[in-house]
Every structure is written in C-alpha cells, then in structure tokens.
Amino acid sequence: MSTPDFNSLFEQFHDQVPNQQMQREVASVIGQCLEQVKDRLTYWEKTHIASALSSLAWNLRSKNNPTDAWLRLSLANAEKSLIAPSHRSDSYTRKDESIDDLTYEKLKEDLGQLLSEIGQSD
C-alpha cells in the first residue's frame, strides 16, 4: 500500500469550501493510514488516527461554519500516524488508559460511522 500524497491533498484543499468529496478523500486517507499502521498500532498511532477521526467528525458535524481547518487538521494527524518510530518522541505526552484501550477494530468502526455520515450529508 502506498503512502497518500499529503502535499497534493493539502494543496487541493487550499481555499476550498469543504464538501462531501473532500470529506470522503480525508476518510479514505485515514483508512489507508490505519491499514499501514495496523501491525504496529502503538500509542502514537492510536493517538494520531483517533485525532484524525475526531477532526473529520468536527468538520462533518459543524453545521454553521464547516471550514477546511478541520479537514487539514485531520490530514495532519493522519500523516503523523505514519512517522517511523525512529523519528518521533514517544514521551511527547502522558499516557492515557482510554487511548491505550483503542483497538484497530474500534478505530475501523469509528471510520465506518463517519463514512456513513458523509453519505447522509449534503
């Protein structure tokens, strides 16, 4: 599986009003990242995938002003989930049991829920 072209996605989203297609693309990227880290799902990956999902959810559920900032934050966190262990500091934050308890299946389920919501928006 190839790594998403984050630079291209960030450029594509520049100054665009978020729409369903953009939301689907971000969800797809999160899914690709989740699959790439599936076999090494440590606290780092869990934190950044969960943050990517949360940012996408904020974009989807922001009725008054859905800015591209939430989609950009989602992409940034998805990209961070792919940082190799040798290039990161695992002491960047204190550990939280609720994040440790996240599983691949739970994150995949949350992604599926957001994809379902994207299909219902617009």
C-alpha positions in Angstrom: 0.0 0.0 0.0 1.4 3.4 -1.0 1.6 6.4 1.3 -1.0 9.1 0.5 0.3 12.2 -1.2 -0.3 14.6 1.6 1.3 17.6 -0.1 -1.1 17.2 -3.0 -4.1 16.9 -0.7 -3.1 20.0 1.3 -2.8 22.0 -1.9 -6.0 20.7 -3.3 -7.9 21.7 -0.1 -6.4 25.2 -0.1 -9.2 27.9 -0.1 -11.9 25.4 -0.9 -15.2 25.2 0.9 -15.3 21.7 2.4 -17.6 19.4 0.5 -18.6 15.7 0.6 -15.9 14.7 -1.9 -13.2 16.3 0.2 -14.6 14.6 3.3 -14.6 11.2 1.5 -11.0 11.8 0.4 -9.9 12.5 4.0 -11.8 9.5 5.3 -10.0 7.4 2.6 -6.6 8.7 3.6 -7.3 7.9 7.3 -8.3 4.4 6.3 -5.1 4.0 4.3 -3.1 5.2 7.2 -4.9 2.9 9.6 -4.2 -0.1 7.3 -0.5 0.9 7.1 -0.1 1.0 10.9 -2.3 -1.9 11.7 0.6 -4.2 12.6 2.3 -1.6 14.8 -0.6 0.1 16.4 1.1 1.7 19.4 0.0 4.6 21.5 1.5 7.1 18.9 -0.5 5.7 16.0 -3.7 5.4 18.1 -3.4 9.0 19.2 -3.0 10.4 15.7 -5.5 8.2 14.0 -8.1 9.0 16.7 -7.3 12.7 16.4 -7.7 12.5 12.6 -11.1 10.8 13.1 -12.2 13.4 15.6 -11.2 16.3 13.4 -13.1 14.8 10.5 -16.1 14.4 12.8 -15.9 18.1 13.8 -15.9 19.0 10.1 -18.9 16.8 9.4 -20.9 18.0 12.4 -20.1 21.7 12.2 -23.4 23.0 10.7 -22.7 26.7 10.9 -19.2 27.0 9.5 -17.5 23.8 8.3 -14.1 25.2 7.5 -11.3 23.4 5.8 -9.3 23.8 9.0 -10.9 20.6 10.4 -10.0 18.6 7.3 -6.4 20.0 7.3 -6.0 19.0 11.0 -7.4 15.6 10.1 -4.9 15.2 7.3 -2.0 16.4 9.5 -2.8 13.8 12.2 -3.2 11.0 9.6 0.2 12.0 8.3 1.7 12.0 11.8 0.5 8.4 12.4 2.9 7.3 9.7 6.0 8.8 11.3 8.6 6.0 11.8 9.3 5.2 15.5 12.9 6.2 15.0 11.8 9.7 14.0 9.5 10.6 16.9 9.4 11.1 20.6 7.0 8.8 22.4 7.4 11.0 25.5 5.5 13.9 23.9 2.5 13.4 26.2 1.5 11.4 29.2 -0.2 8.1 28.5 -3.9 7.7 28.9 -5.6 4.4 29.5 -8.5 5.2 27.2 -6.2 5.7 24.3 -4.3 2.6 25.1 -7.6 0.7 25.1 -8.3 1.7 21.4 -8.0 -1.2 19.0 -7.7 -1.4 15.2 -11.3 -2.7 15.2 -12.7 0.2 17.2 -10.9 2.8 15.0 -12.1 1.0 11.9 -15.7 1.0 13.3 -15.4 4.8 14.0 -14.2 5.4 10.5 -17.1 3.4 9.1 -19.5 5.5 11.2 -18.1 8.7 9.8 -18.2 7.4 6.2 -21.9 6.6 6.8 -22.4 10.2 8.0 -20.7 11.6 4.9 -23.1 9.6 2.8 -26.0 11.2 4.6 -24.8 14.8 4.4 -25.5 17.3 1.6 
